[in-house]
Structure formats: structure tokens, C-alpha cells
Amino acid sequence: LAPDLWGIVPPKSAAFDLERKVLIFASLTSKDPAAMLAPFVGLAREIHTVPIAGHACRDPAELAELARSMGFEARPHATLEQALGAVGELSRVLIFGSLYLAGEALAANGQEPD
């Protein structure tokens, strides 16, 4: 995974330096969350963990504990909406971990795929 996942703002620009890079993360029970988080060590400090509605997923509190053990600041949330509400205005957010979570995010934004 490359740092350019954070968008089109070049890393050396003043705007990029002012923004926090935040992860909203969920993991199915069949996946290795440590392996999914490892590429982001040093790229993001803050992680908000959530469940994946309607799917066998890892507990957000357990994911937050894992993330803290890897050096992240982490907070669990009961829903994606709560996690998004906890993110500051000057933040660049990457929602990842499952396509189910991505679909939930798109639906919440009125952008459900066909």
C-alpha cells in the first residue's frame, strides 16, 4: 500500500501537513487484522474501529486494542456513523478492511453501487 492512498494532495504541501490522517477500520473474522494494519504504521496515528453490520467480524474493542499495541491511537465505535462523527474536520479519512464496510460507507453517503 502506498502513501498516495491519502489522495491527490502532495505530501510536501502545507494543506497536507495540517490534516490528520485517520483510518476507520473493520475486519472479518477470517482476515488477519494485524497484517492489514501493518502497512499504515508511521503513515497514520489514529484509528477508529467499527463492526461490519450483518457479517462475522472482529469486535471493535479487540481491534482497537490490537491497533494500540501497534502504536496507533485507537477508539472503538458501535457504528460507522459514530466513527465518522469522531473524526475531526481537517482529517483525511481512509475507510478500509472489508468491501462490506466500503459498501456501508457508500450507502451512508447515498452512493450505493448498482
N, CA, C and O of each residue as an XYZ file, in Angstrom:
456
protein
N       0.844     -1.179      0.000
C       0.000      0.000      0.000
C       0.885      1.237      0.000
O       1.887      1.294      0.712
N       0.516      2.205     -0.786
C       1.356      3.379     -0.957
C       0.788      4.593     -0.222
O      -0.425      4.689     -0.037
N       1.646      5.512      0.197
C       1.176      6.724      0.854
C       0.222      7.546      0.006
O      -0.559      8.324      0.555
N       0.257      7.401     -1.329
C      -0.629      8.190     -2.177
C      -2.092      7.770     -2.041
O      -2.962      8.372     -2.672
N      -2.380      6.750     -1.231
C      -3.772      6.396     -0.950
C      -4.510      7.538     -0.272
O      -5.740      7.587     -0.284
N      -3.765      8.444      0.312
C      -4.393      9.537      1.052
C      -4.958     10.605      0.126
O      -5.566     11.554      0.621
N      -4.797     10.510     -1.145
C      -5.419     11.455     -2.060
C      -4.428     12.153     -2.951
O      -3.283     11.726     -3.100
N      -4.892     13.239     -3.543
C      -4.102     13.917     -4.562
C      -3.246     15.050     -4.016
O      -2.472     15.640     -4.769
N      -3.357     15.370     -2.741
C      -2.549     16.448     -2.178
C      -1.137     15.927     -1.957
O      -0.955     14.959     -1.218
N      -0.135     16.538     -2.574
C       1.235     16.067     -2.401
C       1.671     16.160     -0.936
O       1.314     17.119     -0.252
N       2.430     15.188     -0.447
C       2.825     15.165      0.953
C       3.568     16.402      1.430
O       3.525     16.701      2.624
N       4.245     17.133      0.560
C       5.017     18.290      0.996
C       4.201     19.574      1.023
O       4.738     20.624      1.375
N       2.938     19.526      0.666
C       2.141     20.755      0.667
C       1.723     21.126      2.083
O       1.596     20.256      2.945
N       1.511     22.403      2.322
C       1.102     22.893      3.637
C      -0.254     22.318      4.028
O      -0.465     21.993      5.196
N      -1.175     22.185      3.078
C      -2.505     21.659      3.388
C      -2.414     20.230      3.905
O      -3.129     19.859      4.836
N      -1.555     19.442      3.319
C      -1.410     18.044      3.738
C      -0.867     17.980      5.167
O      -1.313     17.150      5.960
N       0.075     18.835      5.495
C       0.673     18.824      6.821
C      -0.326     19.186      7.905
O      -0.171     18.760      9.049
N      -1.348     19.964      7.570
C      -2.349     20.378      8.545
C      -3.404     19.304      8.786
O      -4.090     19.343      9.807
N      -3.547     18.367      7.891
C      -4.590     17.356      8.009
C      -4.098     16.148      8.785
O      -2.951     15.718      8.664
N      -5.009     15.619      9.586
C      -4.717     14.356     10.255
C      -5.108     13.234      9.313
O      -6.109     13.321      8.602
N      -4.314     12.190      9.315
C      -4.645     11.004      8.534
C      -5.276      9.995      9.488
O      -4.654      9.577     10.464
N      -6.515      9.610      9.196
C      -7.302      8.782     10.098
C      -7.781      7.540      9.358
O      -8.202      7.612      8.203
N      -7.710      6.402     10.038
C      -8.235      5.156      9.499
C      -9.531      4.809     10.211
O      -9.629      4.930     11.433
N     -10.520      4.381      9.449
C     -11.706      3.735     10.011
C     -11.619      2.306      9.512
O     -11.599      2.053      8.307
N     -11.567      1.372     10.456
C     -11.165      0.013     10.140
C     -12.113     -1.019     10.732
O     -12.598     -0.871     11.853
N     -12.363     -2.056      9.963
C     -13.114     -3.228     10.418
C     -12.471     -4.451      9.778
O     -11.783     -4.351      8.762
N     -12.709     -5.608     10.394
C     -12.120     -6.832      9.859
C     -13.079     -8.000     10.036
O     -13.658     -8.195     11.105
N     -13.231     -8.763      8.979
C     -13.957    -10.023      9.090
C     -13.149    -10.970      9.978
O     -11.934    -10.819     10.107
N     -13.820    -11.939     10.587
C     -13.112    -12.894     11.447
C     -12.140    -13.765     10.656
O     -11.205    -14.321     11.231
N     -12.347    -13.889      9.361
C     -11.483    -14.725      8.520
C     -10.205    -14.020      8.072
O      -9.379    -14.625      7.389
N     -10.032    -12.771      8.438
C      -8.864    -11.990      7.997
C      -7.878    -11.767      9.138
O      -8.214    -11.960     10.306
N      -6.668    -11.362      8.793
C      -5.609    -11.064      9.760
C      -5.503     -9.548      9.926
O      -4.859     -8.885      9.114
N      -6.126     -8.992     10.967
C      -6.128     -7.530     11.096
C      -4.743     -6.920     11.302
O      -4.490     -5.811     10.832
N      -3.857     -7.608     11.983
C      -2.509     -7.068     12.176
C      -1.796     -6.896     10.838
O      -1.109     -5.898     10.618
N      -1.961     -7.863      9.956
C      -1.342     -7.766      8.627
C      -1.959     -6.629      7.814
O      -1.269     -5.985      7.024
N      -3.256     -6.382      8.005
C      -3.901     -5.294      7.256
C      -3.492     -3.929      7.795
O      -3.412     -2.969      7.029
N      -3.232     -3.821      9.099
C      -2.849     -2.540      9.697
C      -1.360     -2.223      9.542
O      -0.978     -1.054      9.501
N      -0.526     -3.247      9.456
C       0.924     -3.053      9.446
C       1.423     -2.039      8.408
O       2.310     -1.250      8.735
N       0.902     -2.019      7.179
C       1.418     -1.043      6.212
C       1.145      0.416      6.589
O       1.739      1.324      6.007
N       0.257      0.649      7.553
C      -0.103      2.013      7.922
C       0.664      2.543      9.125
O       0.520      3.712      9.483
N       1.483      1.693      9.758
C       2.308      2.157     10.861
C       3.234      3.242     10.329
O       3.957      3.024      9.356
N       3.213      4.406     10.963
C       4.022      5.537     10.518
C       3.339      6.427      9.499
O       3.808      7.536      9.242
N       2.242      5.970      8.913
C       1.506      6.795      7.954
C       0.285      7.456      8.590
O      -0.120      8.546      8.185
N      -0.295      6.794      9.582
C      -1.460      7.334     10.280
C      -1.262      7.066     11.766
O      -0.665      6.063     12.156
N      -1.771      7.977     12.585
C      -1.670      7.786     14.031
C      -2.984      7.311     14.626
O      -2.988      6.623     15.646
N      -4.078      7.662     14.013
C      -5.392      7.489     14.627
C      -6.231      6.467     13.868
O      -6.340      6.516     12.643
N      -6.824      5.535     14.625
C      -7.697      4.524     14.047
C      -8.995      4.475     14.838
O      -8.989      4.465     16.069
N     -10.101      4.444     14.116
C     -11.421      4.238     14.706
C     -11.903      2.884     14.197
O     -11.993      2.668     12.989
N     -12.209      1.984     15.106
C     -12.614      0.636     14.713
C     -14.123      0.480     14.833
O     -14.753      1.046     15.727
N     -14.689     -0.298     13.917
C     -16.144     -0.480     13.843
C     -16.466     -1.935     13.503
O     -15.609     -2.678     13.023
N     -17.718     -2.329     13.761
C     -18.139     -3.662     13.311
C     -18.577     -3.605     11.848
O     -18.741     -2.528     11.273
N     -18.762     -4.776     11.266
C     -19.303     -4.875      9.910
C     -20.708     -5.428     10.063
O     -20.888     -6.608     10.363
N     -21.688     -4.587      9.858
C     -23.083     -4.959     10.103
C     -23.486     -6.188      9.289
O     -23.289     -6.242      8.075
N     -24.057     -7.175      9.988
C     -24.594     -8.346      9.313
C     -23.573     -9.386      8.888
O     -23.908    -10.304      8.140
N     -22.332     -9.262      9.350
C     -21.277    -10.193      8.938
C     -20.446    -10.605     10.139
O     -20.354     -9.869     11.122
N     -19.841    -11.787     10.058
C     -18.966    -12.272     11.126
C     -17.695    -11.433     11.132
O     -16.845    -11.556     10.251
N     -17.584    -10.584     12.140
C     -16.457     -9.656     12.174
C     -15.808     -9.648     13.549
O     -16.362    -10.146     14.529
N     -14.630     -9.073     13.587
C     -13.907     -8.943     14.848
C     -14.506     -7.797     15.665
O     -14.983     -6.807     15.111
N     -14.472     -7.946     16.963
C     -15.014     -6.947     17.878
C     -14.211     -5.644     17.771
O     -12.981     -5.680     17.805
N     -14.885     -4.499     17.642
C     -14.165     -3.226     17.532
C     -13.234     -2.947     18.713
O     -12.168     -2.362     18.525
N     -13.620     -3.357     19.931
C     -12.751     -3.139     21.092
C     -11.469     -3.952     20.970
O     -10.394     -3.463     21.319
N     -11.564     -5.186     20.480
C     -10.376     -6.010     20.279
C      -9.484     -5.436     19.184
O      -8.259     -5.452     19.306
N     -10.097     -4.928     18.115
C      -9.314     -4.300     17.042
C      -8.603     -3.052     17.552
O      -7.449     -2.807     17.201
N      -9.292     -2.258     18.383
C      -8.669     -1.052     18.937
C      -7.496     -1.419     19.832
O      -6.462     -0.751     19.805
N      -7.647     -2.481     20.632
C      -6.547     -2.938     21.486
C      -5.352     -3.378     20.644
O      -4.210     -3.044     20.961
N      -5.610     -4.117     19.582
C      -4.545     -4.532     18.669
C      -3.856     -3.310     18.073
O      -2.627     -3.237     18.047
N      -4.639     -2.356     17.595
C      -4.068     -1.149     16.982
C      -3.200     -0.384     17.985
O      -2.124      0.097     17.631
N      -3.659     -0.272     19.224
C      -2.851      0.410     20.245
C      -1.530     -0.323     20.461
O      -0.491      0.310     20.651
N      -1.567     -1.662     20.433
C      -0.336     -2.435     20.626
C       0.651     -2.228     19.467
O       1.843     -2.501     19.602
N       0.146     -1.748     18.343
C       0.987     -1.484     17.173
C       1.441     -0.021     17.120
O       2.149      0.374     16.194
N       1.034      0.789     18.116
C       1.472      2.174     18.188
C       0.466      3.205     17.722
O       0.782      4.394     17.683
N      -0.723      2.788     17.371
C      -1.764      3.724     16.935
C      -2.558      4.236     18.131
O      -2.643      3.565     19.159
N      -3.134      5.416     17.994
C      -4.181      5.867     18.896
C      -5.459      5.252     18.341
O      -5.760      5.431     17.161
N      -6.211      4.537     19.160
C      -7.370      3.809     18.626
C      -8.555      3.900     19.561
O      -8.420      3.875     20.784
N      -9.751      4.008     18.933
C     -11.005      4.043     19.684
C     -12.031      3.174     18.978
O     -12.213      3.284     17.766
N     -12.701      2.312     19.728
C     -13.767      1.503     19.131
C     -15.085      2.276     19.089
O     -15.337      3.149     19.920
N     -15.911      1.939     18.112
C     -17.235      2.558     17.959
C     -18.244      1.469     17.622
O     -17.890      0.424     17.076
N     -19.501      1.727     17.952
C     -20.566      0.763     17.683
C     -21.037      0.807     16.236
O     -21.581     -0.175     15.732
N     -20.830      1.950     15.557
C     -21.297      2.097     14.177
C     -20.308      2.929     13.365
O     -19.483      3.661     13.912
N     -20.415      2.796     12.057
C     -19.624      3.628     11.151
C     -19.963      5.099     11.349
O     -19.069      5.946     11.339
N     -21.235      5.413     11.529
C     -21.654      6.801     11.719
C     -21.001      7.420     12.950
O     -20.578      8.576     12.915
N     -20.916      6.648     14.049
C     -20.259      7.152     15.253
C     -18.782      7.409     15.002
O     -18.234      8.412     15.461
N     -18.144      6.515     14.283
C     -16.721      6.695     13.976
C     -16.506      7.943     13.127
O     -15.593      8.727     13.388
N     -17.337      8.123     12.126
C     -17.213      9.316     11.280
C     -17.444     10.588     12.086
O     -16.795     11.606     11.848
N     -18.367     10.530     13.037
C     -18.639     11.685     13.884
C     -17.480     12.039     14.805
O     -17.372     13.182     15.251
N     -16.627     11.089     15.091
C     -15.484     11.315     15.976
C     -14.261     11.853     15.245
O     -13.278     12.229     15.883
N     -14.308     11.893     13.934
C     -13.180     12.349     13.123
C     -13.243     13.871     12.993
O     -14.311     14.431     12.745
N     -12.114     14.529     13.158
C     -12.062     15.983     13.055
C     -12.239     16.490     11.636
O     -12.126     15.738     10.668
N     -12.519     17.783     11.533
C     -12.780     18.392     10.225
C     -11.567     18.368      9.304
O     -11.704     18.086      8.114
N     -10.397     18.656      9.827
C      -9.194     18.681      8.991
C      -8.527     17.314      9.001
O      -7.363     17.171      9.373
N      -9.289     16.320      8.585
C      -8.770     14.951      8.565
C      -8.964     14.336      7.200
O      -9.970     14.565      6.529
N      -7.990     13.560      6.808
C      -8.103     12.749      5.602
C      -8.410     11.349      6.104
O      -7.655     10.796      6.904
N      -9.521     10.767      5.637
C     -10.017      9.510      6.181
C      -9.936      8.400      5.138
O     -10.317      8.584      3.982
N      -9.433      7.249      5.568
C      -9.438      6.052      4.749
C     -10.287      5.020      5.474
O      -9.955      4.599      6.582
N     -11.393      4.610      4.840
C     -12.269      3.582      5.382
C     -11.877      2.287      4.694
O     -11.956      2.177      3.471
N     -11.442      1.280      5.502
C     -10.963      0.064      4.862
C     -11.076     -1.144      5.782
O     -11.396     -1.025      6.965
N     -10.807     -2.300      5.209
C     -10.797     -3.546      5.940
C     -11.711     -4.582      5.327
O     -11.463     -5.783      5.436
N     -12.775     -4.118      4.679
C     -13.730     -5.037      4.076
C     -14.539     -4.306      3.007
O     -14.870     -3.129      3.155
N     -14.843     -5.009      1.952
C     -15.729     -4.423      0.938
C     -17.131     -4.209      1.501
O     -17.854     -3.320      1.051
N     -17.514     -5.018      2.483
C     -18.810     -4.806      3.134
C     -18.835     -3.445      3.832
O     -19.835     -2.729      3.772
N     -17.737     -3.095      4.488
C     -17.645     -1.797      5.149
C     -17.645     -0.671      4.121
O     -18.276      0.365      4.335
N     -16.947     -0.865      3.016
C     -16.941      0.142      1.950
C     -18.349      0.346      1.410
O     -18.762      1.479      1.163
N     -19.091     -0.747      1.224
C     -20.473     -0.639      0.766
C     -21.343      0.098      1.752
O     -22.202      0.887      1.358
N     -21.133     -0.151      3.034
C     -21.883      0.558      4.075
C     -21.585      2.058      4.031
O     -22.487      2.883      4.179
N     -20.307      2.403      3.825
C     -19.923      3.803      3.735
C     -20.547      4.471      2.516
O     -21.038      5.596      2.609
N     -20.530      3.792      1.385
C     -21.151      4.338      0.177
C     -22.652      4.531      0.361
O     -23.206      5.556     -0.036
N     -23.303      3.542      0.963
C     -24.741      3.647      1.199
C     -25.071      4.817      2.124
O     -26.042      5.537      1.895
N     -24.272      5.004      3.157
C     -24.496      6.111      4.090
C     -24.315      7.466      3.408
O     -24.868      8.473      3.850
N     -23.539      7.477      2.334
C     -23.293      8.708      1.584
C     -24.200      8.827      0.367
O     -24.008      9.714     -0.464
N     -25.186      7.941      0.253
C     -26.106      7.993     -0.880
C     -25.485      7.581     -2.195
O     -25.949      8.003     -3.255
N     -24.439      6.763     -2.151
C     -23.722      6.363     -3.374
C     -23.702      4.848     -3.538
O     -22.665      4.288     -3.893
N     -24.800      4.183     -3.295
C     -24.836      2.726     -3.418
C     -24.522      2.302     -4.844
O     -25.069      2.851     -5.800
N     -23.626      1.311     -4.979
C     -23.316      0.823     -6.327
C     -24.517      0.081     -6.919
O     -25.362     -0.441     -6.191
N     -24.575      0.045     -8.236
C     -25.669     -0.662     -8.927
C     -25.531     -2.161     -8.790
O     -26.362     -2.908     -9.307
